[in-house]
Each structure stands twice: as C-alpha cells, then as structure tokens.
Amino acid sequence: MSWRQRFGVYGDLPTRLLMRALESAPWFVEPVLVAVWTALFFLLAGKQRRAVAGNLRALFPEWSELRAWAGAYRVFRNFAATYVDALRCETKSGEVDWVIEGMDSFEQLAGTSEGCLILTAHMGNYDMAAPLFSAKFGRTVYAVRAPEREPEMQRIREAELREKERLNPHFRSLTNHDGEMLGVELARLLREGMVVAVQGDRVIFEVSPMEVDIGGGLMMKLPRGPLFLARISGAPVFPLFILRDGWRRYRVKVFPRLELPPRKRGRGEDAAVQPWAGAILEVVKPHWDQWFVFEPVFRREEGGAG
C-alpha cells in the first residue's frame, strides 16, 4: 500500500494522526480539528463530493447547484463532527450522551423472544452507537458492517471492534467480506432468536443493487441483500436511526415494526421495496445533513416532480 493511498480519503494515516492528536488535545480545540478535517476531506474527495451534491439535487429538485454544494459541505462537516466524537470515545478522551426516542417500540423490540432485524442507515456513528445500544437492550446484537477499502484501515477497525466486544458482552460485529456466505449465517442467527442490525441504504463493492421509484420520479438505489434477508427469514423489522443532536449528544430513534407484505411464491420483492425504502427516506429527507452516504443513491427521472 503506497503512502499516497495511506494519506488518501480511505487511508489509515489521517485517522492515526487524528487519534494521536485527540489523546492530548483539550475539548475546546475540537472546532478547529473539525474545520481542518472537513476542509481537507472536502477538497480531496472529489468523487464523493459530487455524489453527495447529486443526491441532494435529486432529493430537492428546487435547490440550485450552489445550494447543493453548500449542502454537501454541511454533510461533510457533520460527518467530521461524528468522526471526532467516535475517536474521543476510542481514545477515552471524551464521552457522549445518549437518549432513546420511541420507548414503546424499543420495549417491543427488546421484549420479543423471536429473532429481529434492525434496519438502519449511515447516520450518526454506527460503530459507536451499537455497543451502547446493545448494553441498554439486554440482548445480543449482531451488527453487520462493510469492510474498509484499505487493509491498514481495516486493521484499525478490527482492533476497535474486538475491544468493543470485550467491553460489551451483548455486542458482536460481523464484516460483510466479498465471497463469504454471510447471508446464510445471518439467517441462522435470526432463526435462533438473535437480533441483527443492518444498514440498508448504501450500495458499495459487489453488493447487488435494486432501484425503486419512491414517488414523483425520484429513484432510490438500495442494496438488495438486507431486504432479501428480511423476506426469507420472516423476521420482524424495526427501523432504528442515530441522530446527532449537538456537541457529543446523540439520539437513538426507534420506529414501530415495519409492516412488509407477505412473501408469495413466484412474485418478486416489488411490494416490499416501497415500505423498506420509505422507512429510510422518512428519516433521511428531514435529516439530509446527517446522512453519510458518499455514493450516488438518488436520481430523478426526466420530468419528475419534487
């Protein structure tokens, strides 16, 4: 792996340097760190910058190009803030406060004895929230995550996750490496009454995509695997999203069980795609500046209305 790759968008050296800085940096320098990190990432990540602006233009067709670029910068800035919060926790140089919204749904999810699928999105910080949520939950949660693009960064993440598992007995992580039969393992866990958390909003690597019209000509690209897992397992699905309310303050928002139509032989998954995509869009649209997907997801067909 070259030094250029290690200093790149997906490289490990920016994270290593930031972790080292946070070990001794006082809290009041965080705004400077976030501003510098955002500026560098926004400058270097041209492909990701264009993807975020394109998603925003499709989601809000009334926006000008300038407003979409300004919105993309806000997404990058919020991502930097959550990233620093997570690294504060990793380096034990700071803590975050959490609240849970939707206690009725939370208690329903925690109280059932059958396997459950948690549907979430790339909001807040998944790796930071999952261990804490599993501790409050009282049941083992298997969090599925995508691998890092660079091996050095993957080694950092693996070390972090193993430490989280050691400190949180109810938390387990599974990485969706190419070529592994992870879907079979997840279906087995659900049949055994476990809880599996998946992010259902990002198509990367060799993930099989599907595209759905969610109204007004707005097309949304989603990974096929999480929905397929929900359908073949028959496990109840609970949408759950992580929102950043302010400086080191986060909210876990739990929604009621998602009603998916029954699966019928010989029919596709079209009937289930709409509620699945709708659950994600319901939170992504009002909280677009906290949605950290840096690949094209939305497009608007010619003549589509806002």
C-alpha positions as CSV (number, residue, x, y, z in Angstrom):
1,M,0.0,0.0,0.0
2,S,1.6,3.3,-1.1
3,W,2.0,6.4,1.1
4,R,-0.4,8.2,-1.2
5,Q,-3.1,5.7,-0.6
6,R,-2.5,5.8,3.2
7,F,-2.9,9.5,3.2
8,G,-6.0,9.4,0.9
9,V,-9.7,9.5,1.6
10,Y,-9.8,5.8,2.6
11,G,-6.3,5.6,4.1
12,D,-5.3,5.0,7.7
13,L,-2.8,7.8,8.3
14,P,-5.3,10.7,8.7
15,T,-7.2,8.6,11.3
16,R,-4.0,7.6,13.1
17,L,-2.8,11.2,13.3
18,L,-6.2,12.5,14.5
19,M,-6.3,9.8,17.2
20,R,-2.9,10.8,18.4
21,A,-3.9,14.5,18.4
22,L,-7.1,13.8,20.4
23,E,-5.2,12.0,23.1
24,S,-3.7,15.3,24.3
25,A,-5.9,17.9,22.7
26,P,-8.3,19.8,25.0
27,W,-12.0,19.8,24.1
28,F,-12.0,23.5,23.0
29,V,-9.8,22.8,20.0
30,E,-12.3,20.4,18.6
31,P,-14.0,23.0,16.4
32,V,-10.6,23.7,14.8
33,L,-9.9,20.0,14.2
34,V,-13.4,19.5,12.7
35,A,-12.9,22.5,10.4
36,V,-9.5,21.4,9.2
37,W,-10.6,17.8,8.7
38,T,-13.7,18.9,6.8
39,A,-11.8,21.2,4.5
40,L,-9.2,18.6,3.7
41,F,-11.7,15.8,3.1
42,F,-14.0,18.1,1.1
43,L,-11.0,19.1,-1.1
44,L,-9.6,15.6,-1.6
45,A,-12.8,13.7,-2.0
46,G,-14.0,15.0,-5.4
47,K,-15.9,11.9,-6.4
48,Q,-17.7,11.7,-3.0
49,R,-18.3,15.5,-3.0
50,R,-20.1,15.2,-6.4
51,A,-22.1,12.2,-5.3
52,V,-23.5,14.0,-2.2
53,A,-24.4,17.1,-4.2
54,G,-26.0,14.9,-6.8
55,N,-28.1,13.1,-4.2
56,L,-29.2,16.4,-2.7
57,R,-30.2,17.8,-6.2
58,A,-32.3,14.8,-6.9
59,L,-33.9,14.8,-3.4
60,F,-34.6,18.5,-3.5
61,P,-35.0,19.5,-7.2
62,E,-35.8,23.1,-6.3
63,W,-32.3,23.6,-5.0
64,S,-29.8,25.4,-7.0
65,E,-26.4,23.9,-7.8
66,L,-24.7,26.3,-5.4
67,R,-27.1,25.3,-2.6
68,A,-26.5,21.6,-3.3
69,W,-22.7,22.2,-3.0
70,A,-23.2,24.1,0.3
71,G,-25.4,21.3,1.5
72,A,-22.7,18.8,0.6
73,Y,-20.2,20.7,2.7
74,R,-22.7,20.5,5.7
75,V,-22.8,16.8,5.2
76,F,-19.0,16.6,5.3
77,R,-18.8,18.9,8.3
78,N,-21.4,16.8,10.3
79,F,-19.5,13.6,9.3
80,A,-16.3,15.1,10.7
81,A,-18.0,16.0,13.9
82,T,-19.3,12.5,14.5
83,Y,-16.0,11.1,13.5
84,V,-14.2,13.2,16.1
85,D,-16.9,12.2,18.7
86,A,-16.2,8.5,17.9
87,L,-12.5,8.9,18.2
88,R,-12.9,10.7,21.5
89,C,-14.6,7.5,22.7
90,E,-12.0,5.3,21.2
91,T,-9.1,7.2,22.8
92,K,-11.1,7.5,26.1
93,S,-10.5,11.3,26.0
94,G,-14.2,12.2,26.0
95,E,-17.8,10.7,26.3
96,V,-21.1,11.2,24.6
97,D,-24.6,11.4,25.9
98,W,-27.4,9.3,24.5
99,V,-31.2,9.3,24.7
100,I,-33.7,6.9,23.2
101,E,-36.8,8.2,21.4
102,G,-39.6,5.8,20.8
103,M,-39.6,3.8,24.0
104,D,-42.8,1.8,23.1
105,S,-41.1,0.5,20.0
106,F,-37.9,-0.1,21.9
107,E,-39.6,-2.1,24.6
108,Q,-41.5,-4.1,21.9
109,L,-38.2,-4.9,20.2
110,A,-36.4,-5.7,23.5
111,G,-39.3,-7.8,24.8
112,T,-39.9,-10.2,21.9
113,S,-38.2,-13.6,22.1
114,E,-38.0,-14.1,18.3
115,G,-35.2,-13.0,16.0
116,C,-35.4,-9.4,14.9
117,L,-33.9,-7.4,12.1
118,I,-32.9,-3.7,12.9
119,L,-32.9,-1.6,9.7
120,T,-30.7,1.5,10.0
121,A,-28.8,3.9,7.8
122,H,-25.4,5.6,7.7
123,M,-26.3,8.4,10.2
124,G,-24.7,9.3,13.5
125,N,-22.0,6.8,14.1
126,Y,-23.0,3.1,13.8
127,D,-19.8,1.7,15.4
128,M,-20.1,4.0,18.3
129,A,-23.8,3.5,19.0
130,A,-24.2,-0.2,18.5
131,P,-22.3,-1.3,21.6
132,L,-24.1,1.2,23.9
133,F,-27.5,0.3,22.4
134,S,-26.8,-3.4,22.9
135,A,-26.0,-2.8,26.6
136,K,-29.3,-1.0,27.2
137,F,-31.1,-3.5,25.1
138,G,-30.1,-6.6,27.2
139,R,-30.0,-8.9,24.1
140,T,-27.0,-9.7,21.9
141,V,-27.0,-7.5,18.8
142,Y,-25.0,-8.6,15.7
143,A,-24.0,-5.5,13.8
144,V,-23.2,-6.0,10.2
145,R,-20.7,-3.6,8.7
146,A,-18.9,-3.2,5.3
147,P,-15.1,-3.7,5.3
148,E,-12.8,-0.7,4.9
149,R,-11.5,-0.2,1.4
150,E,-7.8,-0.2,2.5
151,P,-6.2,-3.1,4.6
152,E,-4.4,-0.8,7.0
153,M,-7.7,1.0,7.9
154,Q,-9.4,-2.4,8.2
155,R,-6.9,-3.5,10.8
156,I,-7.6,-0.3,12.8
157,R,-11.4,-1.1,12.7
158,E,-10.9,-4.7,13.6
159,A,-8.9,-3.8,16.7
160,E,-11.6,-1.3,17.7
161,L,-14.4,-3.8,17.2
162,R,-12.6,-6.5,19.2
163,E,-12.2,-4.1,22.1
164,K,-15.8,-3.1,21.9
165,E,-16.8,-6.8,22.0
166,R,-14.6,-7.3,25.1
167,L,-16.2,-4.4,26.9
168,N,-19.8,-5.1,25.8
169,P,-20.8,-8.8,26.2
170,H,-24.1,-8.2,24.2
171,F,-22.3,-6.7,21.2
172,R,-21.0,-8.7,18.3
173,S,-19.8,-7.4,14.9
174,L,-19.8,-9.2,11.5
175,T,-18.0,-7.9,8.4
176,N,-19.5,-8.4,5.0
177,H,-16.4,-9.5,3.1
178,D,-16.8,-10.5,-0.6
179,G,-17.2,-14.2,-1.2
180,E,-18.4,-15.1,2.3
181,M,-21.7,-16.7,2.9
182,L,-22.7,-14.1,5.5
183,G,-26.4,-14.1,4.5
184,V,-26.7,-17.8,5.5
185,E,-25.1,-17.0,8.8
186,L,-27.4,-14.1,9.4
187,A,-30.5,-16.1,8.6
188,R,-29.3,-18.8,11.1
189,L,-28.9,-16.1,13.8
190,L,-32.4,-14.8,13.2
191,R,-33.9,-18.3,13.3
192,E,-32.1,-18.8,16.7
193,G,-33.8,-15.7,18.1
194,M,-30.9,-13.2,17.8
195,V,-31.0,-9.6,16.8
196,V,-29.2,-8.5,13.6
197,A,-28.6,-4.8,12.7
198,V,-28.0,-4.0,9.0
199,Q,-27.5,-0.7,7.2
200,G,-29.9,-0.8,4.2
201,D,-29.0,2.4,2.3
202,R,-25.6,2.0,0.7
203,V,-24.5,0.1,-2.4
204,I,-20.8,-0.5,-2.4
205,F,-18.3,-3.0,-3.6
206,E,-20.0,-6.0,-5.3
207,V,-23.3,-5.6,-3.4
208,S,-26.3,-6.4,-5.6
209,P,-28.4,-3.2,-6.1
210,M,-32.1,-2.6,-6.7
211,E,-33.7,0.7,-7.8
212,V,-37.2,1.8,-6.7
213,D,-39.4,4.7,-7.7
214,I,-40.4,6.3,-4.4
215,G,-42.7,8.9,-6.0
216,G,-42.6,11.9,-8.3
217,G,-40.0,10.2,-10.5
218,L,-37.5,10.1,-7.6
219,M,-35.5,6.8,-7.9
220,M,-33.6,5.4,-5.0
221,K,-30.9,2.7,-5.3
222,L,-30.7,0.3,-2.4
223,P,-28.7,-2.9,-1.6
224,R,-30.8,-6.0,-2.3
225,G,-29.3,-8.2,0.5
226,P,-30.9,-6.7,3.6
227,L,-34.4,-6.8,2.2
228,F,-33.9,-10.3,0.9
229,L,-32.7,-11.3,4.3
230,A,-35.8,-9.9,5.9
231,R,-38.1,-11.6,3.4
232,I,-36.5,-15.1,3.5
233,S,-36.2,-15.1,7.3
234,G,-39.6,-13.7,8.0
235,A,-38.1,-11.8,11.0
236,P,-39.8,-8.7,12.2
237,V,-38.1,-5.5,11.0
238,F,-37.7,-2.4,13.3
239,P,-36.3,0.8,11.7
240,L,-33.8,2.5,14.0
241,F,-31.7,5.6,13.3
242,I,-29.0,7.5,15.1
243,L,-29.1,11.3,15.1
244,R,-26.7,13.8,16.4
245,D,-28.5,16.5,18.5
246,G,-25.4,18.6,19.3
247,W,-22.0,18.6,20.7
248,R,-21.5,14.9,22.0
249,R,-25.2,14.4,22.2
250,Y,-27.0,11.7,20.2
251,R,-30.4,10.3,19.9
252,V,-31.4,6.7,19.0
253,K,-34.8,6.9,17.3
254,V,-36.7,3.7,17.2
255,F,-39.8,3.3,14.9
256,P,-42.6,0.8,15.2
257,R,-42.3,-2.6,13.5
258,L,-42.2,-2.2,9.7
259,E,-45.1,-4.0,8.0
260,L,-43.8,-5.8,5.0
261,P,-46.4,-7.7,2.8
262,P,-46.3,-11.5,3.0
263,R,-43.9,-13.2,0.6
264,K,-45.6,-15.1,-2.3
265,R,-44.1,-17.8,-4.5
266,G,-43.3,-16.6,-8.0
267,R,-43.6,-13.0,-7.1
268,G,-40.7,-10.5,-6.8
269,E,-39.9,-8.2,-3.9
270,D,-41.5,-5.2,-5.5
271,A,-44.3,-4.9,-3.0
272,A,-41.8,-4.9,-0.1
273,V,-39.4,-2.4,-1.6
274,Q,-41.7,0.6,-1.1
275,P,-42.1,0.3,2.7
276,W,-38.4,-0.6,3.1
277,A,-37.3,2.5,1.1
278,G,-40.0,4.7,2.7
279,A,-38.7,3.9,6.2
280,I,-35.2,5.1,5.2
281,L,-36.4,8.1,3.3
282,E,-38.7,9.2,6.2
283,V,-35.6,10.0,8.3
284,V,-33.1,10.8,5.5
285,K,-35.1,13.6,4.0
286,P,-35.6,15.8,7.1
287,H,-32.1,15.0,8.3
288,W,-30.3,15.0,5.0
289,D,-27.2,16.8,6.5
290,Q,-26.7,13.8,8.8
291,W,-26.9,11.2,6.1
292,F,-23.3,10.0,5.4
293,V,-23.6,8.1,2.1
294,F,-20.9,9.2,-0.3
295,E,-22.1,7.3,-3.3
296,P,-24.9,8.1,-5.8
297,V,-28.2,6.8,-4.4
298,F,-30.9,9.2,-5.7
299,R,-31.7,10.3,-9.3
300,R,-34.7,12.0,-10.7
301,E,-36.2,10.9,-13.9
302,E,-36.9,13.5,-16.6
303,G,-40.0,15.5,-15.8
304,G,-40.1,14.1,-12.2
305,A,-41.8,16.5,-9.7
306,G,-40.4,17.5,-6.3
